[in-house]
Amino acid sequence: MNPTVVISGSGVWNPPHTITNQELVDSYNAYSAKFNVDNSSAIEDGSMQEMPMSSAPFIEKVSGIKQRYIYIKDGALDIDRMRPRIPKRSDEELSHQAEIALNAAKIALQDANKEADDIDAVIVSCAYTERAYPAIAIEVQEALNIKGFGFDMLVACSAATFALQRAYEMVKAGTAKCVLVINPELTSPQVNYKDRDGHFIFGDVSTAVVVESSDTCRSEHSYDILGTKAVTQFSNNIRSNFGYVSHAIDDEVFGADNLFHQNGRGVFKEVCPMAAKHIEDHLSELGHTAQDLSRWWLHQANINMNLLISKRLLGRDATVEEAPIVLDEYANTASAGSIIAFTKYNKDLAPGSVGVICSFGAGYSIGSLVVKKR
């Protein structure tokens, strides 16, 4: 039998700090109340809008989120700061993002029963990278003493599945024998904690996946990759405009427009049918239907999106066993969400079980992998 390309291991690393909905709301409401008092005259004459209040039940209802992990909690809830206080590191020190990438990578390598010497390519793929260059992936490669090459990818919330597709193609083509894909999602610095509609969405986490040929796989649990599929379609409904050009634009560099912002209703209306059709088409191309799937490891952005997508495909509500939800604990972790779900909910499946890993996000971008338990 010819070797196939497999996922042989994965790992999730959580930061030590959490922020509950109530903590976040208490901070936001205190900031808003102070803002409204400080700007009462402008609000009264109509030249400035009053900041609305929020509530923990509102957040859970519209998103399914109950809490989120955060890399550095200090400063994020301070109404005089409203952003994490992350200490600057020198060029000689390990970067913050490389550190959390390493934490997940070591867990995934152990899960795959691999050593650094077994890896010859590292992909760091996420929504944001801490810097433009040198690549975080090369820094991680150096820290793990991996020979070969590494590179970064940015595909917003589809970064993990797009990177897994690159890893699959490299192993299948023979240009790499074993690839380590890491998603160090340090999202909290890009969150606008002053925005009622966006301050609760994201959490920090790091995930990693090992992709290799079946003839070198030595892990207890592994999955054949039956096929991959990706699609992009331009949309302005989800944006984060901060970048190096901000230095040259006469604008507020750290203003609201440069942080994460979205048209949530537009995203929901447009992405859900796109994602459902994408999965349906991908399964059809591989000779499967939604009824063949034992598990759906979907992007963890919003519980209502996941429920709608799986219902469109199944014709009924998916059970929590079929489509596990992790965003209540983790919130939206950009590209890492589907990998968190996969890592936490794959080892119970019987050999021969088929599942789909799918993510969707800004761009728009949608990526999926159909896999089968070995």
For each residue, the residues with C-beta under 8 A, 3 or more apart:
1:
2:
3: 213 214 215
4: 213 214 224 225
5: 168 171 172 211 212 213 214 224 225
6: 211 212 213 214 217 222 223 224 225 374
7: 10 164 209 210 211 222 223 225 369 371
8: 111 112 113 114 210 211 212 217 218 219 222
9: 108 109 110 111 112 113 114 209 210 219 222
10: 7 108 111 112 207 208 209 210 339 342 343 346
11: 104 105 106 107 108 109 110 111 207 208 343
12: 104 107 205 206 207 336 339 340 343 344
13: 100 103 104 107 205 206 207
14: 69 205 330
15: 69 70 71 100 204 205
16:
17: 69 70 71 72 73
18: 67 68 69 70 73
19: 23 24 67 68 70 73 76 77
20: 23 24 56 66 67
21: 24 25 56 59 60 65 66 67 200
22: 25 26 56
23: 19 20 26 27 77
24: 19 20 21 27 28 56 59 77 193 199 200
25: 21 22 28 29 54 55 56 59
26: 22 23 29 30 77
27: 23 24 30 31 76 77 78 79 82 193
28: 24 25 31 32 54 193 194 196 199
29: 25 26 32 33 53 54
30: 26 27 33 34 79
31: 27 28 34 35 51 79 82 193 194
32: 28 29 35 36 51 52 53 54 196
33: 29 30 36 37 53
34: 30 31 37 38 79
35: 31 32 38 39 51
36: 32 33 39 40 43 50 51
37: 33 34 40
38: 34 35
39: 35 36 42 43 48
40: 36 37 43 44
41: 44 45
42: 39 45 47 48
43: 36 39 40 46 48 49 50
44: 40 41
45: 41 42
46: 43
47: 42
48: 39 42 43
49: 43
50: 36 43
51: 31 32 35 36 194 196
52: 32 196
53: 29 32 33 196
54: 25 28 29 32 58 59 196 199 200
55: 25 58 59
56: 20 21 22 24 25 59 60
57: 60 61
58: 54 55 61 62
59: 21 24 25 54 55 56 62 63 65 200
60: 21 56 57 63 64 65 66
61: 57 58
62: 58 59 302 304
63: 59 60 200 201 302 303 304 327 331 332
64: 60 302 303 304 325 327 328
65: 21 59 60 68 200 201 327 328 331 332
66: 20 21 60 328 329
67: 18 19 20 21 203 328 329 331
68: 18 19 65 200 202 203 204 330 331
69: 14 15 17 18 203 204 205 330 331
70: 15 17 18 19 73 76 84 188 203 204
71: 15 17 84 86 96 100 186 188 204
72: 17 75 76 84 85 86 188
73: 17 18 19 70 76 77 84
74: 78 84 85
75: 72 78 81 82 83 84 85
76: 19 27 70 72 73 81 82 83 84 188 193
77: 19 23 24 26 27 73
78: 27 74 75 81 82
79: 27 30 31 34 82
80:
81: 75 76 78 85
82: 27 31 75 76 78 79 193 194
83: 75 76 188 189 191 193
84: 70 71 72 73 74 75 76 188 189
85: 72 74 75 81
86: 71 72 96 189
87:
88:
89: 93 94 95 96
90: 93
91:
92:
93: 89 90
94: 89 98 99 102 139 143
95: 89 98 99 130 131 136 139
96: 71 86 89 99 100 130 186
97: 100 101 124 129 130 136 184 186
98: 94 95 101 102 136 139 140 143 184
99: 94 95 96 102 103
100: 13 15 71 96 97 103 104 184 186 204 206
101: 97 98 104 105 124 136 140 182 184 206 208
102: 94 98 99 105 106 140 143 144
103: 13 99 100 106 107 206
104: 11 12 13 100 101 107 108 182 183 184 206 207 208
105: 11 101 102 108 109 140 144 180 182 208
106: 11 102 103 109 110
107: 11 12 13 103 104 110 111 208
108: 9 10 11 104 105 111 112 180 182 207 208 209 210
109: 9 11 105 106 112 114 115 116 119 180 208 210
110: 9 11 106 107 113
111: 8 9 10 11 107 108 210 219 221
112: 8 9 10 108 109 210 212 217 218 219
113: 8 9 110 218 219 220
114: 8 9 109 118 119 178 210 212 218
115: 109 118
116: 109 119 144 145 146
117: 146 147
118: 114 115 178 212 216
119: 109 114 116 122 144 146 148 178 179 180 210
120: 146 147 148 149 176 177 178 179
121: 148 149 150 167 170 176 178 179 180
122: 119 137 138 140 141 144 146 148 149 150 151 179 180 182
123: 137 150 151 152 153 163 166 167 179 180 181 182
124: 97 101 129 135 136 137 140 150 151 152 153 182 183 184
125: 152 153 154 155 159 160 162 163 181 182 183 335
126: 129 153 154 159 160 183 184 185 186 334 335 336
127: 154 156 157 159 185 187 190 240 334 335 361 362
128: 154 185 186 187 189 190 240 334
129: 97 124 126 132 135 136 152 154
130: 95 96 97 136 186
131: 95 134 136
132: 129 244
133:
134: 131 138 139
135: 124 129 138 139 150 151 152
136: 95 97 98 101 124 129 130 131 139 140 152 184
137: 122 123 124 140 141 150 151 152 182
138: 122 134 135 141 142 150 151
139: 94 95 98 134 135 136 142 143
140: 98 101 102 105 122 124 136 137 143 144 150 182
141: 122 137 138 144 146 148 149 150
142: 138 139 145
143: 94 98 102 139 140
144: 102 105 116 119 122 140 141
145: 116 142
146: 116 117 119 120 122 141 150 180
147: 117 120
148: 119 120 121 122 141 176
149: 120 121 122 141
150: 121 122 123 124 135 137 138 140 141 146
151: 122 123 124 135 137 138
152: 123 124 125 129 135 136 137
153: 123 124 125 126 159 162 163 166
154: 125 126 127 128 129 159
155: 125 158 159 162 163 335 361 363 365 367
156: 127 159 238 334 335 361 362 363 365
157: 127 299 301 332 334 335 337 359 360 361 362 365
158: 155 161 162 230 299 335 359 360 361 363 365 366 367
159: 125 126 127 153 154 155 156 162 163 183 334 335 359
160: 125 126 163 164 181 183 207 209 335 336 338 339 359 367
161: 158 164 165 228 230 335 338 357 358 359 367 368 369
162: 125 153 155 158 159 165 166 230 365 367
163: 123 125 153 155 159 160 166 167 181 183
164: 7 160 161 167 168 181 209 211 225 228 357 367 369
165: 161 162 168 169 228 230 367 369
166: 123 153 162 163 169 170 179
167: 121 123 163 164 170 171 176 179 181 209 211
168: 5 164 165 171 172 211 225 228 369
169: 165 166 172 173 228
170: 121 166 167 173 175 176 179
171: 5 167 168 174 176 177 178 179 211 212 213
172: 5 168 169
173: 169 170
174: 171 177
175: 170
176: 120 121 148 167 170 171 179
177: 120 171 174 212 213 216
178: 114 118 119 120 121 171 210 211 212 213 216
179: 119 120 121 122 123 166 167 170 171 176 210 211 212
180: 105 108 109 119 121 122 123 146 208 209 210
181: 123 125 160 163 164 167 208 209 210 211
182: 101 104 105 108 122 123 124 125 137 140 206 207 208
183: 104 124 125 126 159 160 163 206 207 208 334 335 336 339
184: 97 98 100 101 104 124 126 136 206
185: 126 127 128 204 205 206 207 333 334 335 336
186: 71 96 97 100 126 128 130 189 204
187: 127 128 190 191 202 203 204 260 332 333 334
188: 70 71 72 76 83 84 191 202 203 204
189: 83 84 86 128 186
190: 127 128 187 202 240 242 259 260
191: 83 187 188 198 199 201 202 259 260
192: 195 198 199 256 259 260 261
193: 24 27 28 31 76 82 83 199
194: 28 31 51 82 199 256
195: 192 198 199 256 259 261
196: 28 32 51 52 53 54 199
197: 264
198: 191 192 195 201 260 261 262
199: 24 28 54 191 192 193 194 195 196
200: 21 24 54 59 63 65 68 331
201: 63 65 191 198 260 301 331 332
202: 68 187 188 190 191 260 331 332 333 334
203: 67 68 69 70 187 188 330 331 332 333
204: 15 68 69 70 71 100 185 186 187 188 333
205: 12 13 14 15 69 185 330 333 336 340
206: 12 13 100 101 103 104 182 183 184 185 336
207: 10 11 12 13 104 108 160 182 183 185 333 336 339 340 343
208: 10 11 101 104 105 107 108 109 180 181 182 183
209: 7 9 10 108 160 164 167 180 181 339
210: 7 8 9 10 108 109 111 112 114 119 178 179 180 181 219
211: 5 6 7 8 164 167 168 171 178 179 181 225
212: 5 6 8 112 114 118 171 177 178 179 216 217
213: 3 4 5 6 171 177 178 216 217
214: 3 4 5 6 217 222 224 374
215: 3
216: 118 177 178 212 213
217: 6 8 112 212 213 214 222 374
218: 8 112 113 114
219: 8 9 111 112 113 210 222
220: 113
221: 111 346 347 373 374
222: 6 7 8 9 214 217 219 373 374
223: 6 7 346 355 371 372 373 374
224: 4 5 6 214 371 372 374
225: 4 5 6 7 164 168 211 228 369 370 371
226: 286 354 370 371 372
227: 282 285 286 369 370
228: 161 164 165 168 169 225 367 368 369 370
229: 278 281 282 285 367 368
230: 158 161 162 165 365 366 367 368
231: 274 278 365 366
232: 363 364 365 366
233: 274 363 364
234: 363 364
235: 238 266 270 362 363 364
236: 239 263
237: 262 263 266 267 270 362 364
238: 156 235 260 261 262 263 267 361 362 363 364
239: 236 260 261 262 362
240: 127 128 190 258 259 260 261 362
241: 246 257 258
242: 190 246 253 254 258 259
243: 246
244: 132 247
245: 248 249
246: 241 242 243 249 251 253 258
247: 244 253
248: 245
249: 245 246 253
250:
251: 246 255 257 258
252: 255 257 258
253: 242 246 247 249 258
254: 242 258 259
255: 251 252 258 259
256: 192 194 195 259 261
257: 241 251 252 261
258: 240 241 242 246 251 252 253 254 255
259: 190 191 192 195 240 242 254 255 256
260: 187 190 191 192 198 201 202 238 239 240
261: 192 195 198 238 239 240 256 257
262: 198 237 238 239 267 362
263: 236 237 238 266 267
264: 197 267 268
265: 268 269
266: 235 237 263 269 270
267: 237 238 262 263 264 270 271
268: 264 265 271 272 302 304 305
269: 265 266 272
270: 235 237 266 267 273 274 364
271: 267 268 274 275 305 360 364 366
272: 268 269 275 276 305 308 309 312
273: 270 276 277 312
274: 231 233 270 271 277 278 360 364 366
275: 271 272 278 279 299 305 309 358 360 366
276: 272 273 279 280 308 309 312 313
277: 273 274 280 281
278: 229 231 274 275 281 282 358 360 366 368
279: 275 276 282 283 290 309 313 356 358 368
280: 276 277 283 284 290 313
281: 229 277 278 284 285
282: 227 229 278 279 285 286 356 368 370
283: 279 280 286 288 289 290 292 293 356 370
284: 280 281 287 288 289
285: 227 229 281 282
286: 226 227 282 283 370
287: 284
288: 283 284 292 293 354 370
289: 283 284 292
290: 279 280 283 293 313 314
291: 314
292: 283 288 289 354
293: 283 288 290 296 322 354 355 356
294: 322 349 350 353 354 355
295: 321 322 323 324 345 346 349 353 355 356
296: 293 310 318 322 323 355 356 358
297: 324 338 339 341 342 345 346 355 356 357 358
298: 306 309 310 323 337 338 341 358 359
299: 157 158 275 305 306 337 338 358 359 360 361
300: 306 325 326 327 330 332 333 337 338 340 341
301: 157 201 305 306 327 332 337 360 361
302: 62 63 64 268 305 306 327 332
303: 63 64 306 307 325 327 328
304: 62 63 64 268 307 308
305: 268 271 272 275 299 301 302 308 309
306: 298 299 300 301 302 303 309 310 323 325
307: 303 304 310 311 317 318
308: 272 276 304 305 311 312
309: 272 275 276 279 298 305 306 312 313
310: 296 298 306 307 313 314 317 318 322 323
311: 307 308 314 315 316 317 318
312: 272 273 276 308 309
313: 276 279 280 290 309 310
314: 290 291 310 311 317 318 322
315: 311
316: 311
317: 307 310 311 314
318: 296 307 310 311 314 322 323
319: 322 323
320: 323 324 325
321: 295 324
322: 293 294 295 296 310 314 318 319
323: 295 296 298 306 310 318 319 320
324: 295 297 320 321 341 344 345
325: 64 300 303 306 320 328 341
326: 300 329 330 337 340 341 344
327: 63 64 65 300 301 302 303 330 331 332 333 337
328: 64 65 66 67 303 325
329: 66 67 326
330: 14 68 69 203 205 300 326 327 333 336 337 340
331: 63 65 67 68 69 200 201 202 203 327
332: 63 65 157 187 201 202 203 300 301 302 327 337
333: 185 187 202 203 204 205 207 300 327 330 336 337 340
334: 126 127 128 156 157 159 183 185 187 202 337 361
335: 125 126 127 155 156 157 158 159 160 161 183 185 338 339 359 361
336: 12 126 160 183 185 205 206 207 330 333 339 340
337: 157 298 299 300 301 326 327 330 332 333 334 340 341 359
338: 160 161 297 298 299 300 335 341 342 357 358 359
339: 10 12 160 183 207 209 297 335 336 342 343 357
340: 12 205 207 300 326 330 333 336 337 343 344
341: 297 298 300 324 325 326 337 338 344 345
342: 10 297 338 339 345 346 355 357
343: 10 11 12 207 339 340 346
344: 12 324 326 340 341
345: 295 297 324 341 342 348
346: 10 221 223 295 297 342 343 349 355 373
347: 221
348: 345
349: 294 295 346 353 355 373
350: 294 353 373
351: 373 374
352: 372 373
353: 294 295 349 350 372 373
354: 226 288 292 293 294 370 371 372 373
355: 223 293 294 295 296 297 342 346 349 370 371 372 373
356: 279 282 283 293 295 296 297 368 369 370 371
357: 161 164 297 338 339 342 368 369 371
358: 161 275 278 279 296 297 298 299 338 366 367 368 369
359: 157 158 159 160 161 298 299 335 337 338 366 367 368
360: 157 158 271 274 275 278 299 301 364 365 366 367
361: 127 155 156 157 158 238 299 301 334 335 364 365
362: 127 156 157 235 237 238 239 240 262 365
363: 155 156 158 232 233 234 235 238
364: 232 233 234 235 237 238 270 271 274 360 361
365: 155 156 157 158 162 230 231 232 360 361 362
366: 158 230 231 232 271 274 275 278 358 359 360
367: 155 158 160 161 162 164 165 228 229 230 358 359 360
368: 161 228 229 230 278 279 282 356 357 358 359
369: 7 161 164 165 168 225 227 228 356 357 358
370: 225 226 227 228 282 283 286 288 354 355 356
371: 7 223 224 225 226 354 355 356 357
372: 223 224 226 352 353 354 355
373: 221 222 223 346 349 350 351 352 353 354 355
374: 6 214 217 221 222 223 224 351
